[in-house]
Amino acid sequence: MASMAVCYSLATLSSTKPLLSHKNTTSIANLKSHERTLQSSLVGTNIATSKTTRPLSSKRLGKSSSEITCSASASPLPSALLFDCDGVLVDTEKDGHRISFNDTFKEKELGVTWDVDLYGELLKIGGGKERMTAYFNKTGWPENAPKSEEERKAFIASLHKRKTELFMALIEKKLLPLRPGVAKLIDQALAEGVKVAVCSTSNEKAVSAIVTFLLGPERAEKIKIFAGDVVPRKKPDPAIYVLAANTLGVDPSSCVVIEDSGIGLAAAKAAGMKCIVTKSGYTANEDFLNADAVFDFIGDPPEERFDLAFCRSLLKQYVS
């Protein structure tokens, strides 16, 4: 049965940097053809013909209102879907990691509290240990912190270990839910034989807890995790995505990354991968000009924003 996956990219409007942005009120339903509907059953379907979609207004895309179609007729499936963890799988930062950092600081009597706005600034630094080190270097180390550099590294490591324990307790209690559409997209990928991995600057134990407790053990055993200090340089360095591609045995250009932050986007693009941004609470106002597409979230029907067919369409686009 002939079917169509419809996508829109700035690449079809400009020869420079592609971007697809949808507001809260936009869903896949609003992008459907008059004659067609986009369903999860489209995944993996070959298409022989394409139809013209309804034109997008310049108000919605900020560009020309010329009609565009994008068909996945000859597009290969992605070799791998690579997900960031915090802010992508779960919106963990404000009410998860930040709370756990503060509880750790309180336990250790450091006299430090990271409020919501400050933590948003600190998120520009990839990695929890790196975040604490940069903060203390700038504001001054607590009185009860050691003085030598080596002792301070051990001190930071001990703080981060305790913070991870507190964070994992939150996850195990399932107090933080998966973001909409995450399980759906992972299931679509696994059903089509697309490799799935999570690539995060967070501690490996914390990432594994999220994958196991929130996605479930059946999915978890099929998902490869690259996290924490598995690479020497963290995002925006592309090292973690390069490692993932090499380990999975796939070409970076055949991978689609789901990220939520500017540093994650930079890492994915530097690795030569397609990148979709799903904005999170702390990253909504960041610059995502280099993204291949930008959405508020992945979404489940009837509020679905995109699916595997859309990811597939990014690998080879056809414009009429």
Disulfide bonds with the S-S distance in Angstrom:
Cys7-Cys70 2.37
